[in-house]
Amino acid sequence: MKKQLFLIFLISFLGIPISYSISGISILASRTLLENELAQKSIDDCVILLKKACQCEVKINDRSQEILLFLPDIDTNAVASYSSFANKRLAYPMIDYPVHEYTWTSKRVQGQIHLSLETPSFLGISFGLYGLLQEQLWFSFYHTKESIIPDLKFWSLTEDFTWTARPRFGKKGFHLHTMHPLELTEPLLNPDCPDGIQQIKEYIDWLARNQQNYFEFNLLEQEDLERWVTYITPAVEYAHTRGILVGLDLSLHMTQQKAFMLYKNFPATLKNAKTQITKNLETLFLAPWDVIAMEASTTEFTQGNASKTQALQLYVTDLVTNKYHAHLAGRQHVVQQDKMLGKTSSEIDKLSKEQQTLDANRATFIHTVMFYGLADKKAPVYGNQNLLHLLDLLKEEQKVRETWYYPESAYWITFDNSVPMLLTPYLTTRLEDILLVDSLNVEGHLTFSSGWEWGYWLMDWSIARWSWEHTFNDKVIQARPTQFLADIFQNQAIVDNLNTLSRLQQKYIKDQELIRYLVAQTVTDELPAPLALELHPHPEQSYKWMRTKANKEDIRILYKKAIDPLLEFATLSEAIINDLNSSKYSLSPAQDKLLQELINAFAVTNLRAKHKAHTLSFLLGKRQEDLEKGSVPLLQASIEQAKTTRLEAQVLVNKQEQNYRYPLSYIARPIEGGGSTAYDFGYLYPVSNLHFWQREEEQIIQNKYGPLFMSIWDVPRILGVVD
């Protein structure tokens, strides 16, 4: 008996968790706290979640329970605004949000465990409760539609600890890019969408559980604006009860992708711009928006009439700020100003100087794309070598206005989830950028989200959690790119294999730039110069050039730079995927489902590499035939291998579709009536039949490489030339 007591004492002294069977949990809160709607909703939700986990009594204000969670009273007069975030005392206005860092302290008091929360605001109460569940008690709120509830029959936390959570950003959240037909596009934009508001509320709950406080989406053209505002208002109000600011992304006069315009030109209307702006804002603010994120340019590649745009932008700023007491924000595109279409250098210089004097009420969101980061040496996107100009701009903008960082967690059109590929370099890049902009005291972090299937929920979930820094017993917890996979699977062998796959992708796909070949061709890739814009990475020479102009040395180099490393990557990855597919792991049904989703996503990415290697071999073989004036051995075998690989991937696509969290009719099929966007199909429709894979085969077989060949894009509608 003495040996057992000594062992228990030693374990406790070393800080090793001791598991106790839980008889009951109680949350202790004052009446004032329980009467606060924000705190009350989070407390009620956590009671339900804890009951599911521990299968025990979870009560409010019952001091007899074994585990007691003490919540503090909040002095609303003493709550500071996050306009003082990171000790900044700046002259320009900020989007207000209460301070919400929190600290949990745990200790054993006789036969009970007392956990006491310290935080200065009701928001901190909510974040502190959900943080305790997810960061310490193994809850995983990874998807709007799904969560992992742990088995909490035993209390496994160390008895005595102090844990502090510091938000890296005053504002942190997500932009759902509803210009594209994503999971929540129709619920957000279509007043006739069945259960639309309920689906939005599910997402808002996901944001709250992941300790986020900002939500934004695109408004597109509406036949009846007032009806839509009436429809969406309950969702905006619900977000506020959960402590979440809501932004509406719209345009001053953007013509592409059915963007909602604050004003239109003749012949659409005879009314002048300011009259239209006044009326539209009056209607929109029937709902209590916090932020209007306005696109000022006509397209992301043009500036238009600079002086007119600036005058109207200031007019909008005045109305939004002074009449509706909201905030105006704008996005800084990836395209550098000297590459904007239709501007002379003198006009660009003049524009740059004029922008310095714009009203400081306008916050700015510095936008980057795909899996490239602010400090990457190479980022061949939108005509750039890298994105260092945006890092410089971010630092400069911080001096004159509130500045947020605005990266992507996926990129829909032809880059990743429309191919599909699960590109885990997003994890490394997003974490590196978060740590970088945190060190620069950037005020906000807004993630541009483009869909959650094929494992992309992992990107958004990881980003949300990385937006907080945690210190446990005075030790700062170091964030890692794949750390939350360990939370889900709790199996080191699985995590090691997934880490290896991620490292292979980082090495081959991003660092060695195989991404240039793995992406599908977009319309601009296949246009003649000077219209061919490098929106995303593509080969240094076009596939048409390879087919018609490559010489023998070019062919040799392409084998060395593309085909051989593609096959090498596929071979190395396949061995790891096969090991993951073994049945040696003992997992819960929820864990097994997620593992199979990730395995399928990695496998299809791997097959994509093989498919591209085979189609390139076929393409270069056809060119070699022309050069040698004769047949090339194994030429037909290459295209047959490509087709076989595609069909193998199609089997996995069919399996994956069975587990999509939203109806196929929403996200993976043609949309009845066309839907709300400029696209007639869900964002995963090109995946459903591996359209881009088959198109590449047919391009080589038929020797046709123009943008109209087997096109699924209604380009005039996307550009706004036709309705």
N, C-alpha and C positions, 0 to 999 in steps of 0.2 A: 504494500500500500504506500509506504514511504517513497519507494522508487517511482511509483506512478505519479505521486504528488510532485516529486522533484522534476520529473519529465515535463509535467504540465507547466510548472514554474519556469523551466528553462525555455520551453517553446514560447511562452508568453513574453519572457525577457528578451528573446531574440526577435520579437515582432512577427512571429509566424502565426497566420490565422488559425484559430481554433473553431471548429464547426460545432454549433449548438443547434439542437432541434428547436424549431421555432413554434411556440405555442400561440403567439399572437403579436400583432403590431398595432401601435396606435400613433396617430398624428395629433400633436397637441398644438392647437391654434386658438387665438382669442376670438371673441365674437366679431370684433372689428375686422379681423382678417377673413373670417368666414363669410362676412357680408360683402367683401370686395369681390366683384364678379370675376376678375382675372384670376385671383388667387383661388377662389372657390372652384372654378372649372378645373384647374390643374390639380388641386387637392382631390376632388372627386374622381378624376381620371386615374390618379396614382393609387387611390384606394382600390379601384377596380383591378388595375394591373397587378398590384401586390397580392390581392386575393387569388388571382389566377396563378401566381407564381408560388406562393407559400401554401396554398390550400388550407389557410388558417384564418382566424379572426383578424380582420383589419378594421379598426374603429377610429373614431374621432374623439379626442379628449377622454380617453380611458387610461388612467395612470396605472392600472393593474396589469397591463400587458407587458410582455417580456422585453420587446423592442420599442423604445419610445423615440419619436422624431419630434423635436422641439422646434417650432417655427417662431420667428421673432415678430413682435409688433413693429409696424412701420410708421415712422413719423413723416407724414407727407410733406410737412413744411421744411424738412431737412434734406429731402432727396435732391441731389445735384443732377444737373443735366449733363449728358455726354458731350455737350459742346465744349466741355473742359477735358475731353478725352486725351489721354497721354500728356496731361499737364499743359495742353495748348491753351493760350489766351490770345485768340486771334481776332482781328478787326472784322473779318467778314462773317456773315450769319451762317448758322449751322442748322441742320435738320435735328431738332431736339429729340432726345431719347434718354430716359432715366439711367443713371448708373446701375449696373446689375451684376457686378462680380459677387461671388459668394464664397463662404468658407463653412465646411462641416467639421465639427470636432466630436470625436467619439470617446467614450470612457465607460467602464463598468462601474455601476453604483449598486452595491449589494447584489441582488439577483437579477438586475436589469442592465440592459445596454442603452445608454443615453446618447443620442446623436443630436447635436445642437447646431442649427443653421444660423449663420450671421450674414445679413445682406441688407442694403439700405432701401430696397424698393420692392413693390409687389411683383415687378418683373423678375427680380432676383429670387423671390419665393418660387415662382413657376420654374425658372431655369434651374434653381437648386434642387428641386424635387426630381425633375427629369434627369438632371445630371447625376444624381445619386443612383437612380435606377440604371442608367445606361453606362456610366463610366465606372461604377463600383459593383453593381449587383448583376451584371451580365445580361440585362435586357438589350435587345438589338432592334432599334426602330429603323430598319434599313430601307423600307419601302412603304409608300402610302397605303397599299393594300395588304401588307404583311408585316408581321413583327415576330421576333423570337422571344418567347416568354420563358425565362429560366426556371429550373426546379429549385425553389427556395425553401425546401423543407428544413434545410440547415443554414444557419447564419455563418457565413464563411469569412466575413471581414475581420481584420485585426481589431481587437477591442479598443485599443488606444491609438488614435491617429488624429492628425489635422490635415485636411485636404482643402486647398484653395483652387478655385477655377477663375481664371482671368480672361475676359473676352479680348481677343486680339484686335477686334474692330468694334467701334461703337454701333455700327449697323452692319448686319450680315444676313444674306438671304439669297433668293433665287429669282431670276428672270426666266419665265417659261416663254419660249419663242413661238408664240401662237400664230406668227406669220406662216408657220409650217404646221402640217396636220398631225399634231402630237396627241398624247393620251388625253390631255385636258383641253384641247383646242375647242372642240364643240361644246363641252360644258361651260367654258368661259365665254364663248362668243355667240352661242345659239340659244335664244330664250326658249326654244321648243325642245331642247335636248332633255330626254327623260332623266330624272334624278340629277340634273346638272348641278344644282346648288349643293346637294349632298356630296357629290364627288369633289367639288371644290373644298368643302369643309373638311373632308378626309385629308386633303393635301395640307390645308392650314393646320390641322392637328399634327401632321407629320412635321411641319416646320416648328411648331411649338415644342414637340417632344425632342426635337434635335436642337433646341435652344437657338433658333433663328428668329429674327425680328423684322424681316423685310421680304415682301412678295410683290412681284411685278409681272405683267404680261402685256402683249401687244393688243391694241384695239384695231380691228379692221373695219372696212366699210359696213355700215348698218343701214338697212332699209328704213328702220324706225328707231332712231337713236333714243328717244325718250322711253320706249318700251324696253330696250335693252338695259338702260340705266335702272329702271324699276326692277328688272329681273336680277341684276348683279348686286344691287344695294345690300340685300341680306348677307351676301358673302363678304362684302367689305366690312360691314358692321360686325360680323362674327370674327373676322380677323382681328379687329380692334379688341374684342373681348378676350382674345388670346395673346394680346400684347404685340401684335404684328402690324407694322406700317404697310400700307398698300400703295403701290405706284401703278400708274397707267401709262404705257408706252404708246405714243401716237406721233403723228407728224404734223409739221406746219403745212407742207405741200409736197409730200413724197408720193411719187407715181407708181412705184414698184410694189408688187406682191399685195395689192389691195389694202395698203396702209390707210388708216383713217386720216383724213386731211382736215385740219382746222379751217382751211379755206380752199376753194377751187377757183379755177379761171374760166373765162368765157371760152366755149359756149355753154359750159355746164351751168353757169349762173350769171346773172347780171349784177349781183350784189358785190360791193367792194370787199376787200379782204378783211378789214377790221370789223365790219358789220357781221360777217360770217363767223369770225373768231369769237366775238362777243357772245353771239347766240349759241354757238357750239359749247363754249365753256360754261355758259349758264345752264345748259341742259346736262352736261357731264357732271357738274358739281351738285346736282340733285343727290348724288352719292358722295360720301365723305372721303374723297381721295386725299392722301397725304402728300403724294408726289406726282407731278406730271413730268414724265421723261419724254422730251420732245426731240424728234429728229428734224433738224432745221433745213437740211439740204434736200434737193429733189431726188437724188439717188446717192448711194454711198460712194460713188465715183465722181460726183460733180458738186460744184458749189453754187451754181446759179448766180442770180443777181445779188451780190454781196451786200450792197447798201440797203436794198429792199428787205432782204432776209434779216439783217441786223435790226432794222427799225421795227419790223413785225415781232421779232424775238423779244425786244425790249417791251413792246406793248403786251405780249403774252406774260412776260415776267411780272409786269405791274399788276395785271388782273389776277394772276394766280397767287401772287404774294400778298397783295394789299386788299383785294376784294374777297378772296376765298381762303386766305390764311393757310395756304399750302405752299409747296416748294416746287421750283422748276429745276429740272436736270437735263443734261444733254450728253450724248455719247460722242467720244472721240474715236473715229474709225481707224482701222489698221492702215489704210491707204495714206501715204505721205502726201502733203499738200502739193508738192511739185509734180506729183503724178496724177493729180486731179485732171479730168477731161475738161477742155474748153477754157483754160485759164492761162494768161500770160504770166511771166515771172513778175512783172511790175504789179499786176493785179493781186498775185499771191502775197507779195510783200506788203501791199496796202491792206489786204485782208488780215494778215497776221497782226499788223499794228492796231487795226481797229478792234480786233478781238480782245486786245489787252484792256480796253475800256468798257467792255460789256459789264452789265450789272453783276455785282458779286453775289447776288442771290441765286444765280444759276450754278448749281453744282455740276461737276463734270465726272463722267464715268470713262475711264481709260480702258479701251477694249482691245483684247488680243484674241486670237482664234486658234482652234484646233489644239494639238498637244504641244504647242510651242510656248515658251516662257519669255519673260521680260529680259532675262540675262543670257538666253541661248545664243551661241555664236552663229548658228544657222537656223533660219526660219524662212524658207522659201515660199512665202505666202503673200498674195496681193502685191506682187512686184517688189518685195523687200528681200534683202539678204538676211536681216534679223530684225528684232523689234526693239533694239536699244533706243531708237528715237522716241518710242513710247515711254520707256523708263525715264528718259530725260524730260519728256513732257509732263509726266506725272509729278516729278520733283518740282518743276516750274509752276504747274497749276496749283500745287499745294500752297504756294505763297499768296495766291490771290482768291482762291475759292475752295469750297469743300470738294474734296477729290476722293473718288472710290476707284478701286481696281475691279475690272469687269472682264474676267476670262471665261473661256468655254470649258464645259465638261464633255462635250461631244460636238460633232459638226455634221449636220444631216446630209446635205446634198453631195453624194459621191465620195465622201472621205472615209467614213467609218460605218455608222450603224445603218446606212442604206446599202452597203456592199454585201453582207455585213462583215465587220471585224470588231473584235474586242481589243482595243488598243490600251494596254495598261501603262504605257509611258505617260498617259494623262495623270496618273497618280503621282509619279515622281515630280513632274513639272508643276502640278498644282500645289503640291506641298512646298517645293522650293520657292515658288512665287509667294505663297502665303507667308513663309518665314521672312522673305525679303521685304515685302510691303509692310509687314508687322514691324520690322526693324526701322522702317522709314516713318512710322507713326501715321500710316494712311488711315483715314477715318472709316472707310467702308469697304466691304468685299461683297460683290454681287456676281453670282455665277450664272452664266448664260447656259441654260439647260435645253438639250435637244432630244429628250427621250430616255427611257429607263430600261427597256428590254435589252437582252443580250449582255447582261451584266453591267450595264451603264448606271444602274441604281447604286453600284459600288462607288462610282466617282462622286455623285452628289452626296451620298451619305458620308463618305470620307471627308469631303470638303467641309461639310457642315460641322463635323466633329473637330476638325483641325482649326476651326475658327475660334477655338478656346485653348488656352494654355493651362496645364494642370500641374500643381505642386503638391506632392505628397510627403508629409513629414520633412518639409524644407528641401526636398529634392525635386527639381523640375523634371517632369516626365518628357523624354525626348520623343517627338513624333517620328513615325516611319511610314514609308509609302504603303505597305500592305498590312499595317498593324491590325486593322479591323477584321481581316480575314481570320486572324487568330481568335478574336472575340466570337466569331460565328462558329467555327469548326472545333476549336479547342483540341486540336490534334496537330502536333508538330510536324508529322510526316506530310500531311496534306498541305500545311502552310509552306513547308520547305519546297515542295513541288511547285506550288503556285508562285513562290518567290523566284524559283529558277526560270519558269516560263516568262515571268515579268522581266527578268534580267536579259533573257534571250531577245525579247522584243525590243528592249532598250538598246541593246548592242546592234542588232541587225536592222530592225525596222526604222528606228529613229537615228541612231548615231551613224550607221552606214548608209542611211537614206534609202533603204529599200521601199520606204513609203512612197517614193516617186513612182514605183511600178505597181504597188498594191492598190492604190486608189483607182477608182474608175475615172474615165475621161468625162469632164463636164463640157458644157456647150462651148465655153470660151477656149478650151484647149484645142478644139478642132476648127476654129475660125482662122482665116488667113491673117497674116500680120497686116496692119498693126492692131487688129481687133483681138488677137489672141492674148488674153490677160492671164497671168499665172495666179489664179485665185488660190489654188492649192498646189502642193508639190507635183511636178510631172517630169517625165524623162527629159534630159537635156535636148534631145531631138525627138520629134513627133514619131508616132508609129507609121504614119504615111511616109515620112522621110526614111525610116528604117527599111520599109518595103521597096522603095523606089530609088534610093540614092546611096545607101550604105555600101561601103566597099569591104573587102575581106578583113582589113585591119579593124574597121568599125565593128564588124561581126565578132571578131575575137575579143575586143574590148567589152562588148555588151555581154558576152558569155562570162567574162571575168568579173564585171561590175554588177551584173544583175542575175543571170540565170544560175550560175554556180552558187552564189551566196543565198539565193532564194531556196534552192534545194538543200543546201547545208542547214539553213534555219529550219526548214520543214523536217528534216531528218532528226535534228537534235530535239526539236519540240515534240515530235511524235513519240519519242521514247518516254518523255515525261508524262504526256497525256495518257499513254497506255498504262503507265504505272498508276496514275490517278484513277483510271477506270476499273482497277481491280476491286474486288468485293471484300477486301481485308479490313475496311474501316467500319467501326461500329458507330453509326450515326442515327440521330433521330430522323423521322420523316421530313421535318422542315430542313434540317441540315443537308440531308441527302438530296432533296429537291434543288437546293441552291448549288450544291456541288455539281450536280448533273448539268445545271444551266451554265455554270462557268466552264465545265469540261466541253460541252457542246460549242460554246462561244470560242474557246481556245482552239478547238478542233477545226471549226470552220475557218478561223483565221489562218490556221496552218494549211488547210486545203486551198485557201486563196493563194498562198505563196506557191504551192505546187502548180495550181492552175495557171498562174501567171508565168511561171517558168516554162510550162508546156506550150502555152500560146506564143510566148516569145520565141521558143525554139522553132515552132511552126512558121512564124513570121519571118525569122531570119533564114530558115531553110528555103522558103519561097524566094527570098532575095538571092540566096546562094545559087539556086537553080538558074535564075536569070544570068548571074555572073558567069557560071560555068557552062551555060547552054546545055544542061543535061539534068537528069534526075538526081535527087539527093537522098542517100539512104536514110531510112527511119523517118522521113518527112511525114508520111501518113500516120505513123505511130504517134507522133507528137500531138496531132489534133485529136486522135482517138483517146490518148491519155488525158487530154484536157477535158473532153466530154465525160469520160469516166469519173474524173475527179469532181466535176460539177454535179454529176448525178449522186455521187457519194455525199457531197455537201447538201444536196437537196433533201436527202433522207433526214439529215440532222435539222434542217430548217423545219421540215414537217413535224418532227418531234418537239422542237422548241415552240412552235406555234400552239401546240396543245396546252402549254403552260403560260401563255401570255396572260397578264393580269387584267387586261382590258379587252373588250370584244374585238374579234378580228375585223368586224365591220367598221370599227372606229379607226384602227391603226394599221391594218394589213390588207385591205381590199379597196377596190373603187368605192367611193362614198356616194350613196344615193343622193341625187340632187346636186352633187358637186361639193357640198360642204361650204364652210365659211372662208376657206383660204383660196389662193390662186392655183391650188393643186387639186386634182379630182380624185385623189386617193390618199390613204393613210401613209404615215411616214415609213412603215415597214412593208408597203406594197412591193417596192423593187426587190425586197428580200424574198418575198413569197415564191417567186419563180426564178430567183438569181438572175434577174434581167441583165445586169451589167456583165456578168460572166458570159452569158450566151451571146450578148451583143459583140463582145470582143472576139469570140470564135467566128461569128458570121462576118465581121469586118475583114478578117484575114481571108476567109474562104471566098468572099465576094469582092475583095479588094476595094472596099468602100470605107472612107474614113471621115466623111463630113458630119457636121452636127445634126443633120436631119435624118441620118440613117438610124432606123429602129429607135427613134426618139420617143420618150414618154413625156417630154416637157412641152407645155403650151407656152412657148417663149413670149409671144405677144401679150398673153394674159398675165404672165409673171411680171413683165416690164410695165404693165398698165396701159399698153397701146389699145387693147380691146378689153371689154368687160368679161 
